[in-house]
Amino acid sequence: MNSTAVARVNGYLAGHGTRQQLEAEAERLGLTQTGLERLRERVSGRR
């Protein structure tokens, strides 16, 4: 995982970005399948 990907993941965890944006770049983030699923859950669980 490179520093740009880490920054993007941190942004999603902080509440920035949409599920649609996440899906558009999911493969480039370098996460494991489990990590990606957890991130999707966090992004989808927002109100």
C-alpha positions in Angstrom: 0.0 0.0 0.0 1.5 3.4 -1.0 1.1 6.7 0.9 -1.5 8.0 -1.5 -3.7 4.9 -1.0 -3.2 5.2 2.8 -4.3 8.9 2.6 -7.4 7.9 0.6 -8.4 5.1 3.0 -7.9 7.5 6.0 -10.2 10.0 4.2 -12.9 7.4 3.8 -12.6 6.5 7.4 -12.9 10.1 8.4 -16.2 10.5 6.6 -14.9 11.9 3.3 -16.0 10.3 0.0 -19.0 8.3 -1.1 -19.6 4.6 -1.7 -19.6 5.3 -5.4 -16.2 7.0 -5.2 -14.8 4.1 -3.1 -16.0 1.5 -5.7 -14.4 3.5 -8.5 -11.0 3.3 -6.9 -11.3 0.1 -4.7 -8.8 -2.0 -6.7 -6.2 0.8 -6.6 -6.2 1.0 -2.8 -4.2 -2.2 -2.3 -6.4 -3.6 0.5 -7.1 -7.2 1.1 -10.6 -8.4 0.4 -11.3 -8.4 4.1 -10.0 -4.9 4.5 -12.0 -3.6 1.5 -15.2 -5.2 2.9 -14.6 -3.5 6.2 -14.1 -0.2 4.5 -17.2 -0.6 2.4 -19.2 -1.3 5.6 -17.9 1.8 7.2 -18.7 4.0 4.2 -22.1 2.4 3.7 -23.0 2.8 7.4 -22.9 6.5 7.4 -26.0 8.6 7.9 
